[in-house]
Amino acid sequence: MSPSKHRAEILALRDAALEDLMATSDEELLREATADGDDVEAQADALRTTMRNAAAATLREHAAAKARQQTKPAARPGIAQLSIEVIKRLVEQAFQQDQSLGLAFRSGKRQSDEDWRSLYADLVALRKIDPDANAD
């Protein structure tokens, strides 16, 4: 049996099992779990705890991300503060220093100032340009 056919059969079985589960009433599921010797209250408590912990972790991550966004770096020049000539020079230096960088120009046309600013921001994000070293 080919791997794709095997995968298709597994997916079909999964879909059938889920369909059967969705068609079963809560009361029937509870009866089946009890008959199997499962402690449904303990399972429900464990699930509640897991969900609460996941929600709390997500809220903590969200709060930390928000705090990081709100902190402004001190004395770091923003892209808007740099002249387009400085940005062009820094981008050209980055391409000279790292020969693995590549760039495709649209239809061979001249790049707009916004294109240069965007390229500068991308190279900063890739850590090919250190924005702290460019306060001139």
C-alpha positions in Angstrom: 0.0 0.0 0.0 1.4 3.4 -0.9 2.1 6.0 1.8 -0.5 8.4 0.4 -3.2 5.6 0.3 -2.3 4.6 3.8 -2.6 8.2 5.0 -5.9 8.6 3.3 -7.3 5.5 5.1 -6.0 6.8 8.4 -7.7 10.2 7.8 -10.9 8.5 6.8 -10.8 6.4 10.1 -10.2 9.5 12.1 -13.0 11.4 10.4 -15.4 8.4 11.1 -14.3 8.2 14.8 -14.9 12.0 15.2 -18.2 11.8 13.5 -19.2 8.9 15.9 -18.0 10.9 18.9 -20.0 13.9 17.9 -23.1 11.9 17.4 -22.8 10.3 20.9 -24.6 12.1 23.7 -22.9 13.4 26.8 -24.7 10.9 28.9 -23.6 7.9 26.8 -20.0 9.1 26.8 -20.2 9.4 30.6 -21.6 5.9 30.9 -18.9 4.5 28.6 -16.1 6.2 30.6 -17.5 5.0 33.9 -17.9 1.4 32.5 -14.2 1.6 31.4 -13.2 2.5 35.0 -12.2 6.1 34.2 -12.4 8.7 36.9 -14.2 11.3 34.9 -14.1 13.9 37.7 -10.4 13.6 38.0 -10.0 13.8 34.2 -12.3 16.9 34.2 -10.2 18.5 37.0 -7.0 17.8 35.2 -8.4 19.3 32.0 -9.6 22.4 33.8 -6.2 22.8 35.4 -4.4 22.4 32.1 -6.7 24.9 30.4 -6.3 27.5 33.2 -2.5 27.1 33.1 -2.5 27.5 29.3 -4.7 30.6 29.5 -2.5 32.1 32.3 0.7 31.4 30.3 -0.8 33.1 27.2 -1.9 36.1 29.2 1.7 36.4 30.7 3.2 36.1 27.3 0.8 38.8 26.0 1.6 41.1 28.8 5.4 40.6 28.4 5.1 41.3 24.6 3.1 44.4 25.3 5.7 45.6 27.8 8.5 45.0 25.3 6.6 47.0 22.7 6.1 49.9 25.0 9.7 50.2 26.0 11.5 52.6 23.8 15.2 52.2 23.1 17.1 55.1 24.4 19.2 57.2 21.9 18.7 54.7 19.1 18.1 56.6 15.9 14.9 55.5 14.1 14.8 55.0 10.4 12.9 58.3 10.0 15.9 60.1 11.7 18.4 58.8 9.2 18.9 60.6 5.9 18.2 58.6 2.8 21.9 59.1 1.9 23.0 57.5 5.2 20.6 54.6 4.7 21.8 54.0 1.1 25.4 54.0 2.4 24.7 51.6 5.2 22.8 49.2 2.9 25.6 49.3 0.3 28.1 48.6 3.1 26.1 45.6 4.3 26.0 44.1 0.8 29.8 44.7 0.4 30.5 43.1 3.8 28.3 40.0 3.2 28.5 38.6 -0.3 25.7 36.1 0.5 23.1 38.8 0.5 21.1 39.1 -2.6 18.5 41.5 -3.9 16.1 41.6 -6.9 15.0 45.0 -8.2 11.5 45.5 -9.6 11.7 45.8 -13.4 15.2 47.2 -13.1 13.7 50.6 -12.1 15.0 53.1 -9.6 14.3 52.3 -6.0 12.1 54.8 -4.1 13.2 56.3 -0.7 10.6 54.0 0.9 12.2 51.0 -0.8 15.6 52.0 0.7 14.0 52.5 4.2 12.3 49.1 4.0 15.5 47.4 2.9 17.4 49.1 5.7 14.8 47.8 8.2 15.0 44.3 6.8 18.8 44.3 7.1 18.5 45.6 10.7 16.1 42.8 11.5 18.5 40.3 9.9 21.3 41.8 12.0 23.3 42.7 8.9 23.2 46.4 10.0 23.7 47.5 13.6 21.4 50.5 14.1 23.2 51.5 17.3 26.4 52.1 15.4 24.8 54.4 12.9 24.1 57.5 14.9 25.9 59.8 12.5 
